Amino acid sequence: MEATKPNKPLRSPPAWLLALGKSALPSSILVRGTEYGHVQTFKHDFFAATGLYEGPAGRVVLKVGRRSSLFGLPMDWVGGLLMRHEARMYRLTQSIAGVPRLVGTWGTTGLVHEYIEGRPLSKSLAVDDAFFPRLSSMLDAMHARSAAYVDLEKPENILLGKDGAPYLFDFQISWHVPRNRGGDTWPCRMILDVLRASDRYHLFKHWRRMRPDQLPGAGEGRAPVWIRWHRAVFRPLTLLRRQILVWMGTRSSVKVRSPG
């Protein structure tokens, strides 16, 4: 039998690729008078670092937007802009069941929300009969607030809670334009309609794949033209970015590591 070649250990990404540069998430944070200690870092990429914290009030998640400069150019304004947008999305959707409670902000680019125990959605997980109808109702409630989630294509953005219910988090690229900023104008309404339709398409894609028994006779269907255009333009760029990371030794494969 031929011996298998051991995988090379992955290198740490260079500092300029990380939101906090050479720094790590803080060992403790103070939010609204309550101190939380760092337990685990979930993710640290170009735009944000996310980690689990614990304190007297329970467990929370800290998401810190980019603070590290890029080739000498300040980028903390980008992190602050994304944080303020995401905090506004959490406030807009707080009354919707399945949206984690916003605890507060931290520093100029940090956002803190409650921790929901569960697992990212994947094809290997079993969901009950109410899961996708609940997720559909969540999207309906969000759309009724003139908002769109936008990033539902990634199943890992949908959390299967320990209680069996669906949860949505990571509103970084979600869409909502207030009326006083032109939300009722024709271009914004058109964009909102397109993004809400995309939310529904991705919802039913996951639904058909995981619970086809609830949608008898429904095929995968053809993606709307705007989704096909997006894939045609951005898919090659995504593959190129992944290949560069493979060459740098910070990623093992160009393929997406599916959670299931």
Secondary structure, DSSP 8 states (H G I E B T S, - for coil): --------------GGGSTTTT----SEEEETTEEEEEEEEEEE-SSEEEEEEEETTEEEEEEEE--S-BTTB--HHHHHHHHHHHHHHHHHHTTSTTS--EEEEETTTEEEEE---EEE--TTS---TTHHHHHHHHHHHHHHTTEE---TTSGGGEEEETTS-EEE---TT-EE--GGGTTTSHHHHHHHHHHHHHHHHHHHHHHHHH-GGGSTT-------HHHHHHHHHHHHHHHHHHHHHHHHTS-S-SS-----
